[in-house]
Amino acid sequence: MMTDMTTDTDVKPVLEVNGLEGGYGSVQILNGIDLWVGPGEFVTIIGPNGCGKSTFLKMIFGLATHYRGTVVHNDTDVSGWRTDRLVARGIAYVPQVDNVFPSLTVRENMQMGGIRLSSGKLTVGIERVCWTFPDLEPRISDLAASLSGGERQMLAISRALISNPSFLLLDEPTAALSPIYQHQIMDCIDSLRNDGMTVLLVEQNARLSLARSDRGYIFSGGKIVHTGSADSILDDPNIAAYFLGIQE
């Protein structure tokens, strides 16, 4: 079922991963990942629980143990770099859980996302994310603990966007949300891509995400078992039966 995908020689990838292996300490999770993301693409990773999807994003963002292989961002090998250096390069990451500070207000959470920015740039960043997620503006003085699940996810993404990144990594952004919020969150992510941001996303709701994606990768057992255009994955009845099972 594996499909070989090669990059356009005239377009350099934003992200190019070759032979990536790693995990947590001595526990290996990833077993040789080859993956690329082009500029302005929306790419979705799907697969069963425990197959290494979230670990892969953490490895890109310097939060898991790198064994071997390369992670290249805009022609620079960033394998094993610290997260602060990656943020400075314009990479942002939104984890699935523990992605807001519940005891802080919405505004304070946003300020934490731009802690290294000047006051002027921070103000612009907060205005920009409130425009992207208008539901947050009337809640800006409320504690994050008082937000609904969908509003918390909007806040988590907003914190990542404060620094105005060019490459966004998201881990299960619609997990445990109502269908209304799932579509709202995914529409907002899609609008970011339409504004020029590059997006790499791990998602259990495969249909929802692939319907907006350029390409997709299927992980299993710490490896990529299939890759292709989003349409080709959605239109393949054998693959459809597979991922319909994992999104329940």
KENURO-296932 format. One record per residue (C-alpha): residue number from 1; residue in three letters; x, y, z. Coordinates in nm, 4 decimals. Each point is the difference from the previous one (the first is absolute). Example, Ala and Ser with C-alpha at 12.3 -4.5 7.8 and 13.67 -1.06 7.14 Angstrom:
<loti = 1	fimar = Ala	c1 = 1.2300	c2 = -0.4500	c3 = 0.7800>
<loti = 2	fimar = Ser	c1 = 0.1370	c2 = 0.3440	c3 = -0.0660>
***
This chain:
<loti = 1	fimar = Met	c1 = 0.0000	c2 = 0.0000	c3 = 0.0000>
<loti = 2	fimar = Met	c1 = 0.3050	c2 = 0.2286	c3 = 0.0189>
<loti = 3	fimar = Thr	c1 = 0.0106	c2 = 0.2803	c3 = -0.2553>
<loti = 4	fimar = Asp	c1 = 0.3240	c2 = 0.1766	c3 = -0.0888>
<loti = 5	fimar = Met	c1 = -0.0303	c2 = 0.3777	c3 = 0.0046>
<loti = 6	fimar = Thr	c1 = 0.2797	c2 = 0.2291	c3 = -0.1135>
<loti = 7	fimar = Thr	c1 = 0.0271	c2 = 0.3733	c3 = 0.0333>
<loti = 8	fimar = Asp	c1 = -0.0184	c2 = 0.2420	c3 = -0.2901>
<loti = 9	fimar = Thr	c1 = 0.3621	c2 = 0.0763	c3 = -0.0860>
<loti = 10	fimar = Asp	c1 = -0.0912	c2 = 0.3652	c3 = -0.0508>
<loti = 11	fimar = Val	c1 = -0.1504	c2 = 0.0386	c3 = 0.3491>
<loti = 12	fimar = Lys	c1 = 0.2070	c2 = -0.0539	c3 = 0.3128>
<loti = 13	fimar = Pro	c1 = -0.1893	c2 = -0.1620	c3 = 0.2887>
<loti = 14	fimar = Val	c1 = -0.0655	c2 = 0.1892	c3 = 0.3200>
<loti = 15	fimar = Leu	c1 = 0.0545	c2 = -0.3292	c3 = 0.1815>
<loti = 16	fimar = Glu	c1 = 0.1940	c2 = -0.3031	c3 = -0.1237>
<loti = 17	fimar = Val	c1 = 0.0419	c2 = -0.3012	c3 = 0.2282>
<loti = 18	fimar = Asn	c1 = 0.2225	c2 = -0.2920	c3 = -0.0993>
<loti = 19	fimar = Gly	c1 = 0.0525	c2 = -0.3298	c3 = 0.1845>
<loti = 20	fimar = Leu	c1 = -0.1222	c2 = 0.1430	c3 = 0.3303>
<loti = 21	fimar = Glu	c1 = 0.0229	c2 = -0.2353	c3 = 0.2971>
<loti = 22	fimar = Gly	c1 = -0.0668	c2 = 0.0826	c3 = 0.3622>
<loti = 23	fimar = Gly	c1 = -0.2295	c2 = -0.0219	c3 = 0.2982>
<loti = 24	fimar = Tyr	c1 = 0.0228	c2 = 0.0613	c3 = 0.3736>
<loti = 25	fimar = Gly	c1 = 0.3318	c2 = -0.0834	c3 = 0.1617>
<loti = 26	fimar = Ser	c1 = 0.0841	c2 = -0.3572	c3 = -0.0986>
<loti = 27	fimar = Val	c1 = -0.3551	c2 = -0.0783	c3 = -0.1176>
<loti = 28	fimar = Gln	c1 = -0.0032	c2 = 0.0223	c3 = -0.3798>
<loti = 29	fimar = Ile	c1 = -0.3299	c2 = 0.1103	c3 = -0.1581>
<loti = 30	fimar = Leu	c1 = 0.0911	c2 = 0.1188	c3 = -0.3498>
<loti = 31	fimar = Asn	c1 = 0.1701	c2 = -0.2378	c3 = -0.2427>
<loti = 32	fimar = Gly	c1 = 0.1241	c2 = 0.1978	c3 = -0.2976>
<loti = 33	fimar = Ile	c1 = -0.2385	c2 = 0.2781	c3 = -0.1031>
<loti = 34	fimar = Asp	c1 = 0.0348	c2 = 0.1727	c3 = -0.3393>
<loti = 35	fimar = Leu	c1 = -0.2386	c2 = 0.2939	c3 = -0.0389>
<loti = 36	fimar = Trp	c1 = -0.0110	c2 = 0.3432	c3 = -0.1562>
<loti = 37	fimar = Val	c1 = -0.2247	c2 = 0.3056	c3 = 0.0116>
<loti = 38	fimar = Gly	c1 = 0.0054	c2 = 0.2656	c3 = -0.2708>
<loti = 39	fimar = Pro	c1 = -0.0446	c2 = 0.3741	c3 = 0.0543>
<loti = 40	fimar = Gly	c1 = -0.3618	c2 = 0.0939	c3 = 0.0677>
<loti = 41	fimar = Glu	c1 = -0.1146	c2 = -0.3633	c3 = 0.0154>
<loti = 42	fimar = Phe	c1 = -0.2564	c2 = -0.1470	c3 = 0.2387>
<loti = 43	fimar = Val	c1 = 0.1162	c2 = -0.3567	c3 = 0.0721>
<loti = 44	fimar = Thr	c1 = -0.1809	c2 = -0.2480	c3 = 0.2276>
<loti = 45	fimar = Ile	c1 = 0.1428	c2 = -0.3020	c3 = 0.1803>
<loti = 46	fimar = Ile	c1 = -0.2452	c2 = -0.2745	c3 = 0.0967>
<loti = 47	fimar = Gly	c1 = 0.0331	c2 = -0.3453	c3 = 0.1508>
<loti = 48	fimar = Pro	c1 = -0.1052	c2 = -0.2136	c3 = 0.2972>
<loti = 49	fimar = Asn	c1 = 0.0733	c2 = 0.0952	c3 = 0.3595>
<loti = 50	fimar = Gly	c1 = 0.3560	c2 = -0.0724	c3 = 0.1060>
<loti = 51	fimar = Cys	c1 = 0.1459	c2 = -0.0051	c3 = -0.3510>
<loti = 52	fimar = Gly	c1 = 0.2409	c2 = 0.2906	c3 = 0.0567>
<loti = 53	fimar = Lys	c1 = -0.1931	c2 = 0.2961	c3 = -0.1426>
<loti = 54	fimar = Ser	c1 = 0.0280	c2 = 0.2229	c3 = 0.3067>
<loti = 55	fimar = Thr	c1 = 0.3563	c2 = -0.1139	c3 = 0.0672>
<loti = 56	fimar = Phe	c1 = 0.0926	c2 = 0.1085	c3 = -0.3519>
<loti = 57	fimar = Leu	c1 = -0.1219	c2 = 0.3561	c3 = 0.0616>
<loti = 58	fimar = Lys	c1 = 0.1802	c2 = 0.0082	c3 = 0.3340>
<loti = 59	fimar = Met	c1 = 0.3221	c2 = -0.1105	c3 = -0.1691>
<loti = 60	fimar = Ile	c1 = -0.0268	c2 = 0.2803	c3 = -0.2531>
<loti = 61	fimar = Phe	c1 = -0.0500	c2 = 0.2463	c3 = 0.2864>
<loti = 62	fimar = Gly	c1 = 0.2848	c2 = -0.1335	c3 = 0.2140>
<loti = 63	fimar = Leu	c1 = -0.2181	c2 = -0.1690	c3 = 0.2624>
<loti = 64	fimar = Ala	c1 = 0.0957	c2 = -0.3653	c3 = -0.0605>
<loti = 65	fimar = Thr	c1 = 0.3297	c2 = -0.1878	c3 = -0.0219>
<loti = 66	fimar = His	c1 = 0.1717	c2 = 0.0150	c3 = -0.3384>
<loti = 67	fimar = Tyr	c1 = 0.1916	c2 = -0.3173	c3 = -0.0930>
<loti = 68	fimar = Arg	c1 = 0.0886	c2 = 0.0472	c3 = -0.3647>
<loti = 69	fimar = Gly	c1 = -0.1256	c2 = 0.1521	c3 = -0.3222>
<loti = 70	fimar = Thr	c1 = -0.0461	c2 = 0.3651	c3 = -0.0934>
<loti = 71	fimar = Val	c1 = -0.2606	c2 = 0.2711	c3 = 0.0448>
<loti = 72	fimar = Val	c1 = 0.0644	c2 = 0.2833	c3 = -0.2455>
<loti = 73	fimar = His	c1 = -0.1931	c2 = 0.3270	c3 = 0.0212>
<loti = 74	fimar = Asn	c1 = 0.0485	c2 = 0.2458	c3 = -0.2848>
<loti = 75	fimar = Asp	c1 = 0.3342	c2 = -0.1530	c3 = -0.1008>
<loti = 76	fimar = Thr	c1 = 0.1354	c2 = -0.0088	c3 = 0.3573>
<loti = 77	fimar = Asp	c1 = 0.0498	c2 = -0.3250	c3 = 0.1915>
<loti = 78	fimar = Val	c1 = -0.1852	c2 = 0.0586	c3 = 0.3285>
<loti = 79	fimar = Ser	c1 = 0.0175	c2 = -0.3600	c3 = 0.1267>
<loti = 80	fimar = Gly	c1 = -0.0038	c2 = 0.0007	c3 = 0.3797>
<loti = 81	fimar = Trp	c1 = -0.0193	c2 = 0.3797	c3 = 0.0328>
<loti = 82	fimar = Arg	c1 = -0.1485	c2 = 0.1559	c3 = 0.3158>
<loti = 83	fimar = Thr	c1 = -0.3557	c2 = 0.1255	c3 = -0.0248>
<loti = 84	fimar = Asp	c1 = 0.0966	c2 = 0.3652	c3 = 0.0544>
<loti = 85	fimar = Arg	c1 = 0.2282	c2 = -0.0098	c3 = -0.3045>
<loti = 86	fimar = Leu	c1 = -0.2763	c2 = -0.1590	c3 = -0.2067>
<loti = 87	fimar = Val	c1 = -0.2500	c2 = 0.2666	c3 = 0.1095>
<loti = 88	fimar = Ala	c1 = 0.2510	c2 = 0.2664	c3 = -0.1036>
<loti = 89	fimar = Arg	c1 = 0.0033	c2 = -0.1603	c3 = -0.3474>
<loti = 90	fimar = Gly	c1 = -0.3768	c2 = 0.0421	c3 = -0.0293>
<loti = 91	fimar = Ile	c1 = -0.1155	c2 = -0.3484	c3 = 0.1053>
<loti = 92	fimar = Ala	c1 = -0.2917	c2 = -0.0288	c3 = 0.2443>
<loti = 93	fimar = Tyr	c1 = -0.1446	c2 = -0.3094	c3 = 0.1672>
<loti = 94	fimar = Val	c1 = -0.3395	c2 = -0.0572	c3 = 0.1640>
<loti = 95	fimar = Pro	c1 = -0.0127	c2 = -0.3165	c3 = 0.2143>
<loti = 96	fimar = Gln	c1 = -0.3176	c2 = -0.1991	c3 = 0.0475>
<loti = 97	fimar = Val	c1 = -0.0159	c2 = 0.0352	c3 = 0.3806>
<loti = 98	fimar = Asp	c1 = 0.1250	c2 = 0.2453	c3 = 0.2618>
<loti = 99	fimar = Asn	c1 = 0.0073	c2 = 0.2697	c3 = -0.2657>
<loti = 100	fimar = Val	c1 = -0.1330	c2 = 0.2940	c3 = 0.2075>
<loti = 101	fimar = Phe	c1 = 0.0578	c2 = 0.1348	c3 = 0.3510>
<loti = 102	fimar = Pro	c1 = -0.3438	c2 = -0.0370	c3 = 0.1660>
<loti = 103	fimar = Ser	c1 = 0.0822	c2 = 0.2300	c3 = 0.2934>
<loti = 104	fimar = Leu	c1 = 0.0910	c2 = 0.2894	c3 = -0.2328>
<loti = 105	fimar = Thr	c1 = -0.2377	c2 = 0.2201	c3 = -0.1960>
<loti = 106	fimar = Val	c1 = -0.0410	c2 = -0.0272	c3 = -0.3744>
<loti = 107	fimar = Arg	c1 = 0.2104	c2 = 0.3140	c3 = -0.0461>
<loti = 108	fimar = Glu	c1 = 0.2720	c2 = -0.1287	c3 = 0.2338>
<loti = 109	fimar = Asn	c1 = 0.0152	c2 = -0.3274	c3 = -0.1933>
<loti = 110	fimar = Met	c1 = 0.0447	c2 = 0.1962	c3 = -0.3214>
<loti = 111	fimar = Gln	c1 = 0.2718	c2 = 0.2088	c3 = 0.1639>
<loti = 112	fimar = Met	c1 = 0.1837	c2 = -0.3190	c3 = 0.0979>
<loti = 113	fimar = Gly	c1 = 0.0066	c2 = -0.0932	c3 = -0.3680>
<loti = 114	fimar = Gly	c1 = 0.1786	c2 = 0.3258	c3 = -0.0784>
<loti = 115	fimar = Ile	c1 = 0.2180	c2 = 0.0251	c3 = 0.3083>
<loti = 116	fimar = Arg	c1 = 0.3080	c2 = 0.0908	c3 = -0.2065>
<loti = 117	fimar = Leu	c1 = -0.1775	c2 = 0.2602	c3 = -0.2140>
<loti = 118	fimar = Ser	c1 = 0.0101	c2 = 0.3739	c3 = 0.0480>
<loti = 119	fimar = Ser	c1 = -0.3156	c2 = 0.1536	c3 = 0.1464>
<loti = 120	fimar = Gly	c1 = -0.0928	c2 = 0.1435	c3 = -0.3401>
<loti = 121	fimar = Lys	c1 = 0.0373	c2 = -0.3309	c3 = -0.1830>
<loti = 122	fimar = Leu	c1 = -0.1851	c2 = -0.1788	c3 = 0.2798>
<loti = 123	fimar = Thr	c1 = -0.2939	c2 = 0.2404	c3 = -0.0312>
<loti = 124	fimar = Val	c1 = -0.0120	c2 = -0.0549	c3 = -0.3760>
<loti = 125	fimar = Gly	c1 = 0.0185	c2 = -0.3764	c3 = 0.0524>
<loti = 126	fimar = Ile	c1 = -0.2911	c2 = -0.0001	c3 = 0.2450>
<loti = 127	fimar = Glu	c1 = -0.2097	c2 = 0.2120	c3 = -0.2342>
<loti = 128	fimar = Arg	c1 = 0.0802	c2 = -0.2368	c3 = -0.2865>
<loti = 129	fimar = Val	c1 = -0.1020	c2 = -0.3173	c3 = 0.1851>
<loti = 130	fimar = Cys	c1 = -0.3192	c2 = 0.1635	c3 = 0.1305>
<loti = 131	fimar = Trp	c1 = -0.0880	c2 = 0.0725	c3 = -0.3610>
<loti = 132	fimar = Thr	c1 = 0.0774	c2 = -0.3628	c3 = -0.0925>
<loti = 133	fimar = Phe	c1 = -0.2019	c2 = -0.1345	c3 = 0.2948>
<loti = 134	fimar = Pro	c1 = -0.2691	c2 = 0.2620	c3 = 0.0714>
<loti = 135	fimar = Asp	c1 = -0.1623	c2 = -0.2229	c3 = 0.2659>
<loti = 136	fimar = Leu	c1 = 0.2960	c2 = 0.0742	c3 = 0.2272>
<loti = 137	fimar = Glu	c1 = -0.0212	c2 = 0.3792	c3 = -0.0019>
<loti = 138	fimar = Pro	c1 = -0.2986	c2 = 0.0283	c3 = 0.2381>
<loti = 139	fimar = Arg	c1 = 0.1675	c2 = -0.2577	c3 = 0.2280>
<loti = 140	fimar = Ile	c1 = 0.3393	c2 = 0.1692	c3 = 0.0074>
<loti = 141	fimar = Ser	c1 = -0.0163	c2 = 0.0841	c3 = 0.3730>
<loti = 142	fimar = Asp	c1 = -0.1469	c2 = -0.3368	c3 = 0.1030>
<loti = 143	fimar = Leu	c1 = 0.2023	c2 = -0.2840	c3 = 0.1457>
<loti = 144	fimar = Ala	c1 = 0.0921	c2 = -0.2674	c3 = -0.2525>
<loti = 145	fimar = Ala	c1 = -0.1505	c2 = -0.2538	c3 = 0.2417>
<loti = 146	fimar = Ser	c1 = -0.3438	c2 = 0.1467	c3 = -0.0730>
<loti = 147	fimar = Leu	c1 = 0.0219	c2 = -0.0572	c3 = -0.3766>
<loti = 148	fimar = Ser	c1 = -0.1743	c2 = -0.2793	c3 = -0.1862>
<loti = 149	fimar = Gly	c1 = 0.2106	c2 = -0.2706	c3 = -0.1629>
<loti = 150	fimar = Gly	c1 = -0.0260	c2 = 0.1681	c3 = -0.3380>
<loti = 151	fimar = Glu	c1 = 0.0929	c2 = 0.3396	c3 = 0.1411>
<loti = 152	fimar = Arg	c1 = 0.2999	c2 = -0.1504	c3 = 0.1782>
<loti = 153	fimar = Gln	c1 = 0.1226	c2 = -0.1476	c3 = -0.3260>
<loti = 154	fimar = Met	c1 = -0.0418	c2 = 0.3376	c3 = -0.1696>
<loti = 155	fimar = Leu	c1 = 0.2056	c2 = 0.1525	c3 = 0.2812>
<loti = 156	fimar = Ala	c1 = 0.2702	c2 = -0.2657	c3 = -0.0333>
<loti = 157	fimar = Ile	c1 = 0.0324	c2 = 0.0703	c3 = -0.3720>
<loti = 158	fimar = Ser	c1 = -0.0071	c2 = 0.3742	c3 = 0.0682>
<loti = 159	fimar = Arg	c1 = 0.2940	c2 = -0.0300	c3 = 0.2411>
<loti = 160	fimar = Ala	c1 = 0.1986	c2 = -0.1730	c3 = -0.2740>
<loti = 161	fimar = Leu	c1 = -0.0929	c2 = 0.2693	c3 = -0.2532>
<loti = 162	fimar = Ile	c1 = 0.1000	c2 = 0.2984	c3 = 0.2148>
<loti = 163	fimar = Ser	c1 = 0.3617	c2 = -0.0224	c3 = -0.1210>
<loti = 164	fimar = Asn	c1 = -0.1239	c2 = 0.0078	c3 = -0.3633>
<loti = 165	fimar = Pro	c1 = 0.1465	c2 = -0.3368	c3 = -0.1090>
<loti = 166	fimar = Ser	c1 = 0.0199	c2 = -0.1174	c3 = -0.3590>
<loti = 167	fimar = Phe	c1 = -0.0229	c2 = -0.3748	c3 = 0.0759>
<loti = 168	fimar = Leu	c1 = -0.2646	c2 = -0.1410	c3 = 0.2345>
<loti = 169	fimar = Leu	c1 = 0.0004	c2 = -0.3492	c3 = 0.1552>
<loti = 170	fimar = Leu	c1 = -0.3265	c2 = -0.1148	c3 = 0.1597>
<loti = 171	fimar = Asp	c1 = -0.0684	c2 = -0.3194	c3 = 0.1941>
<loti = 172	fimar = Glu	c1 = -0.3661	c2 = -0.1128	c3 = -0.0036>
<loti = 173	fimar = Pro	c1 = -0.1518	c2 = 0.3521	c3 = -0.0027>
<loti = 174	fimar = Thr	c1 = -0.3611	c2 = -0.1277	c3 = -0.0117>
<loti = 175	fimar = Ala	c1 = 0.0312	c2 = -0.2806	c3 = 0.2586>
<loti = 176	fimar = Ala	c1 = -0.2984	c2 = -0.0256	c3 = 0.2385>
<loti = 177	fimar = Leu	c1 = -0.1720	c2 = 0.3051	c3 = -0.1510>
<loti = 178	fimar = Ser	c1 = -0.3607	c2 = 0.0279	c3 = -0.1124>
<loti = 179	fimar = Pro	c1 = -0.0602	c2 = -0.0251	c3 = -0.3774>
<loti = 180	fimar = Ile	c1 = -0.0691	c2 = 0.3750	c3 = -0.0151>
<loti = 181	fimar = Tyr	c1 = 0.3340	c2 = 0.0852	c3 = 0.1601>
<loti = 182	fimar = Gln	c1 = 0.1797	c2 = -0.2644	c3 = -0.2065>
<loti = 183	fimar = His	c1 = -0.1086	c2 = 0.1708	c3 = -0.3208>
<loti = 184	fimar = Gln	c1 = 0.0662	c2 = 0.3477	c3 = 0.1407>
<loti = 185	fimar = Ile	c1 = 0.3539	c2 = -0.0895	c3 = 0.1077>
<loti = 186	fimar = Met	c1 = 0.0774	c2 = -0.1705	c3 = -0.3305>
<loti = 187	fimar = Asp	c1 = -0.1407	c2 = 0.2925	c3 = -0.1974>
<loti = 188	fimar = Cys	c1 = 0.2264	c2 = 0.2375	c3 = 0.1931>
<loti = 189	fimar = Ile	c1 = 0.3036	c2 = -0.2196	c3 = -0.0689>
<loti = 190	fimar = Asp	c1 = -0.0951	c2 = -0.0091	c3 = -0.3667>
<loti = 191	fimar = Ser	c1 = -0.0236	c2 = 0.3791	c3 = -0.0061>
<loti = 192	fimar = Leu	c1 = 0.3527	c2 = 0.0218	c3 = 0.1410>
<loti = 193	fimar = Arg	c1 = 0.1212	c2 = -0.2153	c3 = -0.2879>
<loti = 194	fimar = Asn	c1 = -0.1870	c2 = 0.2229	c3 = -0.2434>
<loti = 195	fimar = Asp	c1 = 0.1934	c2 = 0.2937	c3 = 0.1464>
<loti = 196	fimar = Gly	c1 = 0.3286	c2 = -0.1730	c3 = -0.0852>
<loti = 197	fimar = Met	c1 = 0.0804	c2 = -0.2028	c3 = 0.3103>
<loti = 198	fimar = Thr	c1 = 0.1348	c2 = -0.3528	c3 = -0.0375>
<loti = 199	fimar = Val	c1 = -0.1907	c2 = -0.2536	c3 = 0.2136>
<loti = 200	fimar = Leu	c1 = 0.0889	c2 = -0.3544	c3 = 0.1108>
<loti = 201	fimar = Leu	c1 = -0.2749	c2 = -0.1578	c3 = 0.2038>
<loti = 202	fimar = Val	c1 = -0.0632	c2 = -0.3290	c3 = 0.1817>
<loti = 203	fimar = Glu	c1 = -0.3705	c2 = -0.0774	c3 = 0.0063>
<loti = 204	fimar = Gln	c1 = -0.2315	c2 = -0.2880	c3 = 0.0909>
<loti = 205	fimar = Asn	c1 = -0.2948	c2 = 0.1511	c3 = -0.1875>
<loti = 206	fimar = Ala	c1 = 0.1539	c2 = -0.0975	c3 = -0.3317>
<loti = 207	fimar = Arg	c1 = -0.2815	c2 = 0.1043	c3 = -0.2296>
<loti = 208	fimar = Leu	c1 = -0.0345	c2 = 0.3430	c3 = 0.1561>
<loti = 209	fimar = Ser	c1 = 0.3689	c2 = 0.0798	c3 = -0.0342>
<loti = 210	fimar = Leu	c1 = 0.0754	c2 = -0.1699	c3 = -0.3327>
<loti = 211	fimar = Ala	c1 = -0.2927	c2 = 0.1839	c3 = -0.1604>
<loti = 212	fimar = Arg	c1 = 0.2045	c2 = 0.3178	c3 = 0.0511>
<loti = 213	fimar = Ser	c1 = 0.3471	c2 = -0.1459	c3 = -0.0560>
<loti = 214	fimar = Asp	c1 = 0.2309	c2 = -0.0102	c3 = -0.2979>
<loti = 215	fimar = Arg	c1 = 0.1584	c2 = -0.3325	c3 = 0.0932>
<loti = 216	fimar = Gly	c1 = -0.0120	c2 = -0.2657	c3 = 0.2682>
<loti = 217	fimar = Tyr	c1 = 0.2229	c2 = -0.2574	c3 = 0.1693>
<loti = 218	fimar = Ile	c1 = -0.1162	c2 = -0.3148	c3 = 0.1780>
<loti = 219	fimar = Phe	c1 = 0.2146	c2 = -0.1204	c3 = 0.2898>
<loti = 220	fimar = Ser	c1 = 0.0010	c2 = -0.3504	c3 = 0.1468>
<loti = 221	fimar = Gly	c1 = 0.2524	c2 = -0.1607	c3 = 0.2326>
<loti = 222	fimar = Gly	c1 = 0.2290	c2 = 0.3007	c3 = -0.0033>
<loti = 223	fimar = Lys	c1 = 0.0238	c2 = -0.0001	c3 = -0.3805>
<loti = 224	fimar = Ile	c1 = -0.1743	c2 = 0.1628	c3 = -0.2953>
<loti = 225	fimar = Val	c1 = -0.2104	c2 = -0.2646	c3 = -0.1729>
<loti = 226	fimar = His	c1 = -0.1654	c2 = 0.2229	c3 = -0.2591>
<loti = 227	fimar = Thr	c1 = 0.0185	c2 = 0.3525	c3 = -0.1360>
<loti = 228	fimar = Gly	c1 = -0.1792	c2 = 0.1821	c3 = -0.2794>
<loti = 229	fimar = Ser	c1 = -0.2251	c2 = 0.2901	c3 = -0.0839>
<loti = 230	fimar = Ala	c1 = -0.2861	c2 = 0.0578	c3 = 0.2417>
<loti = 231	fimar = Asp	c1 = -0.2510	c2 = -0.0723	c3 = -0.2765>
<loti = 232	fimar = Ser	c1 = 0.1643	c2 = -0.3317	c3 = -0.0884>
<loti = 233	fimar = Ile	c1 = -0.0144	c2 = -0.1106	c3 = 0.3633>
<loti = 234	fimar = Leu	c1 = -0.3627	c2 = 0.1043	c3 = 0.0389>
<loti = 235	fimar = Asp	c1 = -0.0983	c2 = -0.1695	c3 = -0.3262>
<loti = 236	fimar = Asp	c1 = 0.1717	c2 = -0.3327	c3 = 0.0721>
<loti = 237	fimar = Pro	c1 = -0.2649	c2 = -0.2364	c3 = 0.1431>
<loti = 238	fimar = Asn	c1 = 0.2574	c2 = -0.2220	c3 = 0.1695>
<loti = 239	fimar = Ile	c1 = 0.1690	c2 = 0.2920	c3 = 0.1743>
<loti = 240	fimar = Ala	c1 = -0.3379	c2 = 0.1545	c3 = 0.0814>
<loti = 241	fimar = Ala	c1 = -0.1078	c2 = -0.3147	c3 = 0.1817>
<loti = 242	fimar = Tyr	c1 = 0.3252	c2 = 0.0153	c3 = 0.1962>
<loti = 243	fimar = Phe	c1 = -0.0134	c2 = 0.3574	c3 = 0.1179>
<loti = 244	fimar = Leu	c1 = -0.3747	c2 = 0.0002	c3 = 0.0594>
<loti = 245	fimar = Gly	c1 = 0.0751	c2 = -0.2628	c3 = 0.2597>
<loti = 246	fimar = Ile	c1 = 0.2601	c2 = 0.2119	c3 = 0.1780>
<loti = 247	fimar = Gln	c1 = -0.2038	c2 = 0.3198	c3 = 0.0131>
<loti = 248	fimar = Glu	c1 = -0.2835	c2 = -0.1512	c3 = 0.1991>
***
